[in-house]
């Protein structure tokens, strides 16, 4: 859930270690539940994984853009709400 969406939402703090080259990709369920005008089939996890794999090795911003484009293509011009994504990459220490 995006921070600030609900005033009563509670959040827990946790730590996550990313090694250089690792990438954390977070998304709302609107990404996988998006369905276009073709039928009631959702974009789904398999298509999300394929979009992520097709952007492997790219910057976090490029990865988010690739997934956004794949979802937009799936929607075929239809609007859909509740799509949020965040990608964070760990860089090599200088």
C-alpha positions as CSV (number, residue, x, y, z in Angstrom):
1,X,0.0,0.0,0.0
2,X,1.4,3.4,-0.9
3,X,2.4,5.4,2.2
4,X,-0.2,8.0,3.0
5,X,-3.1,6.4,1.1
6,X,-5.0,5.7,4.2
7,X,-4.7,7.6,7.4
8,X,-5.2,4.6,9.6
9,X,-2.7,2.3,7.8
10,X,0.1,0.9,10.0
11,X,3.5,0.1,8.8
12,X,6.4,-2.0,10.1
13,X,10.1,-1.2,9.7
14,X,12.3,-4.0,8.3
15,X,15.8,-4.2,7.0
16,X,16.8,-5.7,3.6
17,X,20.3,-6.2,2.3
18,X,20.9,-5.8,-1.4
19,X,24.2,-6.9,-2.8
20,X,25.7,-4.8,-5.7
21,X,23.7,-5.5,-8.8
22,X,20.6,-6.7,-6.9
23,X,17.4,-4.9,-7.5
24,X,14.2,-4.6,-5.4
25,X,11.0,-4.2,-7.4
26,X,7.8,-3.3,-5.6
27,X,4.4,-2.9,-7.2
28,X,0.7,-2.6,-6.3
29,X,-1.8,-5.3,-7.3
30,X,-3.1,-3.0,-10.0
31,X,-0.1,-4.1,-12.1
32,X,-1.1,-7.8,-12.1
33,X,-4.9,-7.2,-12.1
34,X,-4.9,-4.9,-15.1
35,X,-7.1,-6.2,-17.9
36,X,-7.7,-4.7,-21.3
37,X,-10.6,-4.8,-23.7
38,X,-9.5,-8.1,-25.3
39,X,-11.1,-10.3,-22.5
40,X,-11.2,-10.6,-18.7
41,X,-7.7,-12.1,-18.5
42,X,-5.5,-10.1,-16.2
43,X,-1.9,-9.0,-16.9
44,X,-0.9,-11.5,-14.2
45,X,2.3,-12.6,-12.6
46,X,3.6,-14.5,-15.6
47,X,3.5,-11.5,-17.8
48,X,5.1,-9.4,-15.1
49,X,7.9,-11.8,-14.8
50,X,8.4,-11.8,-18.5
51,X,8.5,-8.0,-18.6
52,X,11.0,-8.0,-15.7
53,X,13.2,-10.6,-17.4
54,X,13.2,-8.6,-20.7
55,X,14.6,-5.6,-18.8
56,X,17.3,-7.6,-16.9
57,X,20.5,-5.6,-16.4
58,X,18.9,-2.3,-17.1
59,X,18.6,0.6,-14.6
60,X,15.8,0.7,-12.1
61,X,14.1,3.5,-14.0
62,X,14.3,1.5,-17.3
63,X,12.9,-1.6,-15.6
64,X,9.9,0.4,-14.3
65,X,9.4,1.9,-17.7
66,X,9.5,-1.5,-19.4
67,X,6.9,-2.9,-17.0
68,X,4.7,0.2,-17.5
69,X,4.9,-0.2,-21.3
70,X,4.0,-3.9,-21.1
71,X,1.0,-3.1,-18.9
72,X,0.0,-0.2,-21.2
73,X,0.2,-2.5,-24.2
74,X,-1.9,-5.1,-22.4
75,X,-4.5,-2.4,-21.6
76,X,-4.7,-1.5,-25.3
77,X,-5.6,2.1,-24.6
78,X,-8.0,1.4,-21.8
79,X,-7.5,3.3,-18.5
80,X,-6.7,1.5,-15.3
81,X,-6.1,2.8,-11.8
82,X,-4.0,1.7,-8.9
83,X,-0.8,1.1,-10.7
84,X,2.3,2.0,-8.7
85,X,5.9,0.7,-9.1
86,X,9.2,1.3,-7.4
87,X,12.6,-0.2,-8.3
88,X,15.7,0.3,-6.2
89,X,19.1,-1.0,-7.2
90,X,22.2,-1.5,-5.2
91,X,25.3,0.0,-6.7
92,X,28.9,-1.1,-6.3
93,X,30.7,0.9,-3.6
94,X,33.1,3.4,-5.0
